[in-house]
Amino acid sequence: MLFLKRTLATTALAGALVLGASGAFAETVLHRGNAGEPQTLDYAHISINIEGFIVKDLLEGLTIYDAAGKIVPGAAESWTISDDGTVYTFKIRDNAKWSDGTPVTAADFEFAMHRVEDPKTAAEYANILYPIKNAEKVNKGELPVDQLGVKAVDDKTFQITLERPTPFFLQLLAHYTALPISKANFEKFGDQYIKPGNMVSNGAYKLQAHVPNDTLTVVKNDQYWDAANVKIDKVIFYPIDDDAASVRRFEAKEMDLVYNFSADQIKRLRESYGEQVHVSPALATYYYTFDTREAPYSDVRVRTALSMAVDRDFLASEIYSGAQLPAYHLVPPGMEGYGEGAVPDWASLSQIDREDKAIALMKEAGYGEGAKPLSIEIRYNTNANHERVATAVADMWKNTFGANVSLVNLDVASHYAYLQEGGKFNVARAGWSADYADPENFLALNISTNKTFNYAKYNSPEFDKLMQQSYEEKDPAKRMDLMKQAEALISRDQPIAPLMNSADLWLVSSRISGWVDNSVNEHLSKFLSVSE
């Protein structure tokens, strides 16, 4: 999923403060920072983790991630898998209910998946469910929706048939694209089903209020199957993206959680707050993407030279204070069975030698001093860390190539909407955090038919063929090898410049119990508790 290295702040409402802890029936409130205003709460149209944090508190899939980031049963209490690995049969909990008291049924999941793959919905993340039989053909309008390989066998039995064995399928089902929707409620309200007063939930919480750019409030769902173990009564999400204000709110005890504070504050915050500062390695990559549709970024020599000239060690150590690691390949370390992906041959050179080679390569392409002038616009989503990275990279390109570099920033929703809708650019900041721990999740970003997340508009038949072969390969080792070959092409062609492997930065108040750092950055409020 898209991840945001940004910090959160709040404008805490006086009436939202936790009621006195001494009262036996005192309301417990979690004040939870979030890195910006969600574009929507419609699970079919979200793609950023700040949206996922909210939606997964409201809706529960067949599987979920527990506090430690491990897959466990969610709305489904159990499942069986056929011997050939292509048929999954789920038993939905008998006591699973919507917040209006109606039962959660297999038909709700069937309806939801039909809706996501229906081309009329135009779900940005529809490809996440392509392992399901006929999903891609349905989504492309080549088959009717009723040919999707999902079936409500009865009210509490849901069956999914896959195109081929998919080792990470249970992880896919914990993704927000696979969340259910109340068929009856959607038929009543249509696209307005996400509004407060309309929306019904099957998760631990239900939507109470949403004041755009101010607060979003969810309250405990008393119809939730595991409500007895949900310890927090109310969660208030604050969509503020001011780094300094975010930290100030935490220090003033107005915020219990802050996501991705400014990295240059790590040392000071650790000195003051010790174990409340969390820096956890993530399956995530911070990268710059080039618009390959137009010159000079259509020239692999220009893209490679620009990538070579970026001093990743400086970015990781000086800007992120060691909270990031230099990266030269898209797939982050930690993928079981994959090892380290392909890196360009220049990665082993010193930075000075890289710059010398980069200058020569840029001149060969006809740009730089004594040739065509090089003007570059770097786009990034508003955030102090991203601004510092962009400023540093701009200086590197100015000093190395004599380039004229300008910076443009937009709020996070506008930035990603512009990229996803195919807006033209020169260079743009992006990041990806694993939806599931498999290299395919990162490599698939570059498939030519991925209209949503292939920002570079990279089009390599050779790459597409290797990825298709990986989908058809049943031998795990051979499958991983095919993906390594595919990643080698990304390293060769540089449609993107991987810069850093990321860590998730959180401030977690000592009032919070149940928090566990995990590489998938999943932290459902239902697993937390608050004390005075």
C-alpha positions in Angstrom: 0.0 0.0 0.0 1.0 3.6 -0.3 2.8 4.8 2.9 3.3 8.3 4.1 6.5 9.4 5.9 4.7 12.2 7.6 3.8 13.3 11.0 0.4 13.9 12.5 -0.9 16.7 14.6 -4.3 17.5 16.1 -6.7 20.1 17.1 -7.9 18.3 20.1 -11.5 19.0 21.0 -12.1 19.7 24.7 -15.2 17.5 24.7 -13.1 14.6 23.4 -10.9 14.2 26.5 -11.0 11.0 28.4 -13.5 11.1 31.2 -12.3 10.6 34.8 -10.7 7.3 35.2 -12.0 6.9 38.7 -15.5 6.4 37.5 -16.5 2.7 37.1 -18.2 3.4 33.8 -15.7 6.1 32.5 -15.5 6.3 28.8 -12.0 5.4 27.5 -10.9 7.5 24.5 -7.9 6.9 22.2 -6.6 10.1 20.5 -5.1 8.8 17.4 -3.1 11.0 15.0 -3.5 10.3 11.3 -1.3 11.6 8.4 -4.0 13.5 6.5 -7.6 13.7 5.5 -8.9 10.4 3.9 -10.1 10.8 0.3 -13.0 8.5 1.2 -14.0 5.7 3.6 -15.2 3.6 0.7 -12.9 0.6 0.8 -13.1 0.2 -3.0 -11.5 3.6 -3.5 -8.8 3.8 -0.8 -5.1 3.2 -1.4 -3.2 5.0 1.4 -2.4 3.5 4.9 -4.0 6.5 6.7 -7.3 5.5 5.1 -6.7 1.8 5.9 -6.1 2.6 9.6 -9.6 4.0 9.9 -11.5 1.6 7.6 -10.0 -1.5 9.3 -11.3 -0.3 12.6 -14.8 -0.1 11.0 -14.8 -3.2 8.8 -13.4 -6.7 9.3 -12.3 -9.1 6.6 -12.3 -12.8 6.6 -8.7 -12.6 8.0 -7.0 -9.8 10.0 -3.6 -9.0 11.3 -3.2 -9.4 15.0 -1.2 -7.0 17.2 2.0 -8.6 16.2 1.3 -8.5 12.5 0.4 -12.1 12.1 -2.6 -13.4 10.1 -5.4 -14.7 12.3 -9.2 -15.4 11.8 -11.4 -12.3 11.5 -15.0 -12.5 10.4 -14.3 -16.1 9.4 -13.7 -18.4 12.3 -12.0 -21.1 10.2 -11.3 -22.2 6.7 -10.2 -25.2 4.6 -8.0 -25.2 1.5 -8.2 -27.8 -1.2 -5.3 -30.2 -1.9 -4.4 -28.3 -5.1 -4.4 -24.9 -3.2 -7.0 -23.3 -5.4 -10.3 -23.6 -3.4 -10.7 -21.8 0.0 -13.8 -22.4 2.0 -14.5 -20.1 4.9 -16.9 -20.5 7.8 -18.2 -17.1 8.8 -18.8 -16.7 12.6 -22.3 -17.5 13.7 -22.2 -14.4 15.9 -20.8 -12.0 13.3 -23.2 -9.1 13.0 -23.4 -5.7 11.4 -23.7 -2.7 13.8 -27.5 -2.6 13.0 -27.9 -6.1 14.4 -28.3 -8.0 11.1 -26.1 -11.0 10.5 -22.9 -10.9 8.4 -23.4 -13.4 5.6 -21.5 -15.0 2.9 -23.6 -13.0 0.5 -22.2 -9.8 1.9 -18.7 -10.9 1.0 -19.8 -12.1 -2.4 -21.5 -8.8 -3.1 -18.4 -6.8 -1.9 -16.0 -8.7 -4.2 -18.3 -8.5 -7.1 -18.5 -4.7 -6.6 -14.7 -4.3 -6.4 -14.1 -6.2 -9.6 -17.0 -4.7 -11.5 -15.4 -2.3 -14.0 -18.2 0.2 -13.3 -16.9 0.6 -9.8 -13.4 1.6 -11.1 -11.8 0.4 -7.9 -8.2 1.6 -7.9 -7.0 -1.6 -6.1 -9.0 -4.2 -8.0 -5.8 -5.9 -9.0 -5.2 -7.1 -5.5 -7.8 -9.7 -5.9 -6.7 -10.9 -9.4 -5.6 -14.3 -8.0 -9.3 -15.0 -7.8 -10.6 -17.0 -10.8 -11.7 -14.7 -13.6 -11.1 -11.6 -11.5 -8.9 -9.8 -14.1 -11.2 -10.7 -17.0 -14.2 -9.5 -15.0 -12.4 -6.2 -14.1 -11.4 -5.6 -17.7 -15.0 -6.2 -18.9 -14.2 -9.4 -20.7 -16.6 -11.5 -18.5 -19.7 -10.7 -16.6 -19.4 -10.1 -12.9 -21.2 -13.3 -12.0 -18.3 -15.3 -13.4 -16.0 -14.1 -10.6 -14.8 -17.2 -8.6 -16.6 -16.4 -5.4 -19.7 -18.1 -4.1 -22.0 -17.9 -1.1 -22.6 -21.6 -0.5 -25.0 -20.7 2.3 -25.5 -17.9 4.8 -22.3 -18.7 6.7 -20.2 -20.5 4.1 -18.2 -18.6 1.6 -16.1 -20.2 -1.1 -13.3 -18.6 -3.2 -11.7 -20.4 -6.3 -8.4 -19.1 -7.5 -6.8 -19.1 -10.9 -3.7 -20.8 -9.4 -2.2 -21.6 -6.0 -1.4 -18.3 -4.3 0.8 -18.7 -1.2 0.0 -15.2 0.2 -3.8 -15.4 -0.4 -4.7 -15.3 3.3 -2.7 -12.1 3.5 -4.6 -10.6 0.6 -7.9 -11.2 2.4 -6.7 -9.0 5.3 -6.3 -6.1 2.8 -9.0 -3.5 2.7 -10.0 -4.4 -0.9 -11.4 -7.7 0.5 -13.5 -6.1 3.2 -17.2 -6.9 3.3 -20.1 -4.5 2.7 -23.7 -4.9 3.9 -25.6 -5.7 0.7 -28.9 -4.5 2.2 -27.4 -1.2 3.5 -25.6 -0.5 0.2 -28.8 -1.1 -1.8 -30.5 1.4 0.5 -27.9 4.2 0.4 -25.8 3.5 -2.6 -22.5 5.5 -2.6 -23.7 7.4 0.4 -23.4 4.4 2.6 -20.1 5.7 4.1 -21.8 8.8 5.6 -22.2 9.0 9.4 -25.7 7.8 10.2 -25.8 5.6 7.1 -22.8 3.4 7.5 -23.0 0.0 9.2 -19.9 -1.8 10.4 -18.9 -5.4 11.2 -15.7 -4.4 12.8 -14.9 -3.4 16.4 -16.0 0.2 15.8 -18.8 2.1 14.0 -18.7 5.6 12.5 -20.1 8.3 14.8 -19.0 11.6 13.2 -16.7 13.0 10.5 -15.7 16.7 10.4 -13.5 16.9 7.3 -10.0 18.2 8.0 -10.7 18.2 11.7 -11.7 14.9 13.3 -13.2 11.5 12.5 -14.8 9.7 15.5 -15.6 6.0 15.8 -17.2 4.4 18.8 -17.3 0.8 20.0 -19.6 -1.5 18.1 -21.7 -3.4 20.7 -22.8 -5.8 18.0 -19.2 -6.9 17.2 -18.6 -10.6 17.8 -15.6 -9.9 20.1 -17.0 -6.7 21.7 -16.4 -8.1 25.2 -12.6 -7.8 24.5 -12.6 -4.4 23.0 -11.3 -2.1 25.7 -11.5 1.4 24.1 -14.9 3.0 23.8 -14.0 5.8 21.4 -11.2 6.5 18.9 -10.7 10.0 17.5 -8.6 10.3 14.4 -7.0 13.7 13.7 -5.9 14.4 10.1 -3.1 16.9 10.7 0.1 17.0 8.7 2.2 19.5 10.6 5.2 17.8 12.0 6.0 20.2 14.8 2.5 20.6 16.0 2.0 16.9 16.0 4.9 16.4 18.4 3.7 19.3 20.6 0.3 17.7 20.9 1.9 14.5 22.0 4.1 16.3 24.5 1.0 18.1 25.8 -0.7 14.7 26.3 -3.4 15.6 23.8 -2.3 12.8 21.5 -1.8 9.2 22.4 -0.4 8.1 19.1 1.6 10.1 16.5 2.5 8.4 13.2 5.7 9.4 11.5 7.0 12.4 13.3 9.9 14.3 11.8 13.0 12.0 11.8 15.3 14.8 12.9 13.5 14.7 16.3 14.4 11.0 17.0 17.4 11.8 19.3 15.7 14.5 21.3 12.5 12.5 21.7 14.3 9.4 22.8 16.1 11.5 25.4 12.8 12.8 26.7 10.4 9.9 26.2 12.5 6.8 26.0 10.5 3.7 25.1 7.5 5.8 23.9 9.5 6.4 20.7 9.1 3.5 18.3 11.3 3.0 15.2 10.4 -0.4 13.7 11.8 -1.8 10.4 9.1 -2.0 7.8 8.6 -3.9 4.5 8.6 -0.6 2.7 10.5 1.3 0.1 10.9 5.1 -0.4 11.5 5.9 -4.1 11.5 8.5 -6.8 9.6 7.8 -10.0 10.3 9.2 -13.5 7.7 10.0 -16.1 9.0 7.8 -18.9 6.4 9.2 -21.4 8.4 12.3 -22.4 12.0 13.3 -22.9 14.4 13.4 -21.3 13.0 10.9 -18.8 12.1 8.5 -21.7 15.9 8.0 -22.0 17.2 5.3 -19.7 20.6 7.0 -19.7 19.1 10.1 -18.1 17.1 8.2 -15.6 20.1 6.1 -14.6 22.4 9.1 -14.3 19.9 10.9 -12.1 19.6 7.8 -9.9 23.4 7.3 -9.7 23.9 10.9 -8.5 21.7 10.5 -5.4 23.7 10.0 -2.3 21.5 7.5 -0.5 23.8 7.2 2.5 23.4 10.9 3.1 19.6 10.8 2.9 19.4 7.8 5.3 21.9 9.0 7.9 21.5 12.8 7.8 17.9 13.4 7.0 16.4 10.3 8.6 18.9 9.9 11.4 19.4 6.3 10.7 15.7 5.5 10.7 16.0 4.5 7.0 18.5 2.4 5.2 20.0 3.1 1.7 18.3 1.1 -1.0 19.1 0.3 -4.6 16.4 -2.2 -5.3 12.6 -2.0 -5.1 11.9 -5.1 -3.0 12.8 -4.6 0.6 14.7 -7.2 2.6 12.8 -9.6 4.7 10.7 -11.4 2.1 10.8 -15.1 2.9 12.5 -17.2 0.2 13.5 -14.2 -1.9 16.8 -13.0 -0.4 18.3 -9.8 -1.8 17.0 -8.6 -5.1 19.1 -7.4 -8.1 21.0 -4.1 -7.7 22.6 -2.1 -10.5 26.3 -2.7 -11.0 27.1 0.9 -10.0 25.7 0.4 -6.5 29.1 -1.0 -5.4 31.0 2.1 -6.5 31.9 5.0 -4.2 29.6 8.0 -4.5 32.4 10.0 -6.2 32.9 7.3 -8.8 29.1 7.1 -9.4 28.9 10.8 -10.0 31.8 10.7 -12.5 30.0 7.9 -14.4 26.7 9.7 -14.1 28.1 12.9 -15.7 29.5 10.9 -18.6 26.2 9.1 -19.1 24.3 12.3 -19.0 26.6 13.9 -21.6 26.2 10.8 -23.8 22.4 11.4 -23.6 23.0 15.0 -24.7 22.3 16.9 -21.5 24.3 18.8 -18.9 27.1 21.3 -19.1 27.9 22.2 -22.7 24.8 20.4 -24.0 21.1 20.7 -23.6 20.1 22.4 -20.3 18.4 20.1 -17.8 15.4 21.4 -16.0 13.8 19.1 -13.4 10.7 19.5 -11.3 10.4 17.3 -8.2 6.9 16.7 -6.9 6.3 15.4 -3.4 3.5 15.2 -0.8 3.7 17.9 1.8 5.9 16.8 4.7 9.0 18.1 6.4 11.0 14.9 5.8 10.0 14.8 2.1 10.9 18.4 1.7 14.4 17.8 3.1 14.9 14.8 0.9 13.7 16.8 -2.2 15.9 19.7 -1.3 19.0 17.5 -0.8 18.4 15.6 -4.1 17.9 18.9 -5.9 21.3 20.1 -4.6 22.9 16.8 -5.7 21.5 17.2 -9.3 22.5 20.8 -9.4 26.0 20.1 -8.3 26.5 17.1 -10.5 24.8 18.1 -13.7 24.3 21.9 -13.4 20.5 21.1 -13.5 17.9 23.7 -12.8 15.7 22.0 -10.2 12.4 23.2 -8.8 10.1 21.7 -6.1 6.3 21.3 -6.1 4.4 19.9 -3.2 0.7 19.1 -2.7 -1.3 17.6 0.2 -1.1 13.8 0.3 -4.5 13.2 -1.3 -3.9 15.6 -4.2 -0.4 14.3 -4.8 -1.3 10.7 -5.1 -4.6 11.4 -7.0 -2.5 13.4 -9.6 -0.1 10.4 -10.1 -2.9 7.8 -10.1 -4.9 9.8 -12.7 -1.9 9.9 -15.0 -0.9 13.5 -14.6 2.4 14.5 -16.3 5.5 15.1 -14.2 9.2 15.0 -14.3 10.2 13.3 -11.0 7.9 12.4 -8.2 8.3 11.0 -4.7 6.4 7.8 -3.8 6.5 5.1 -1.3 5.2 1.6 -1.0 4.5 -0.5 2.1 3.8 -4.2 1.7 0.2 -5.3 1.6 1.5 -8.8 2.0 5.0 -10.2 2.5 5.7 -11.2 -1.1 8.0 -9.5 -3.6 5.1 -9.6 -6.2 3.4 -6.9 -4.2 6.2 -4.5 -5.1 7.1 -5.7 -8.6 3.5 -5.6 -9.8 3.6 -1.8 -9.4 5.6 -1.8 -12.7 3.4 -4.0 -14.8 2.3 -2.1 -17.9 -1.4 -2.8 -17.3 -1.3 -1.4 -13.7 -2.9 1.9 -14.6 -3.2 3.0 -11.0 0.3 2.5 -9.4 2.6 2.4 -12.4 3.3 6.1 -12.1 6.3 5.9 -14.4 4.2 4.4 -17.2 6.9 1.8 -17.5 6.2 -0.5 -20.5 8.5 -3.5 -20.8 7.1 -6.6 -22.6 10.1 -8.5 -21.2 9.2 -7.5 -17.6 5.5 -8.2 -18.1 6.3 -11.7 -19.5 8.5 -12.6 -16.5 5.8 -11.5 -14.1 3.2 -13.5 -15.9 5.4 -16.6 -15.8 5.8 -16.0 -12.0 2.0 -16.1 -11.6 1.8 -19.4 -13.5 4.9 -21.1 -11.8 3.9 -23.5 -9.1 7.4 -24.3 -7.8 8.2 -21.7 -5.1 11.9 -21.5 -5.8 11.4 -21.1 -9.5 8.8 -18.5 -8.9 11.1 -16.4 -6.8 13.8 -16.7 -9.4 11.5 -15.4 -12.1 10.7 -12.4 -9.9 14.4 -11.8 -9.4 14.9 -11.7 -13.1 12.0 -9.2 -13.3 13.6 -7.0 -10.7 16.9 -7.1 -12.6 15.1 -5.3 -15.4 13.9 -2.6 -13.1 17.4 -2.1 -11.9 18.6 -2.0 -15.5 15.9 0.4 -16.8 15.5 2.6 -13.7 11.9 3.7 -14.3 12.1 4.3 -10.6 15.0 5.2 -8.3 14.7 3.3 -5.0 16.2 5.5 -2.4 15.6 4.0 1.1 14.1 1.1 2.9 11.9 2.5 5.5 11.1 2.3 9.2 7.8 3.2 10.7 8.1 6.0 13.2 5.5 6.2 16.0 5.1 8.0 19.3 3.1 5.7 21.6 2.0 7.2 24.9 2.9 5.3 28.1 -0.9 5.3 28.6 -1.3 2.8 25.8 -1.0 -1.0 26.4 -1.1 -3.7 23.8 1.1 -2.0 21.2 3.4 -4.3 19.3 5.8 -3.0 16.6 5.4 -5.1 13.4 6.8 -5.0 9.9 3.4 -4.7 8.2 2.5 -1.6 10.3 -0.9 -3.0 11.3 -2.3 -1.6 14.5 -6.0 -2.2 15.0 -7.4 -0.1 17.9 -9.2 -3.2 19.1 -6.0 -4.6 20.4 -5.1 -1.5 22.4 -6.1 -0.2 25.8 -5.8 3.1 27.5 -5.0 3.8 31.2 -4.7 7.0 33.1 
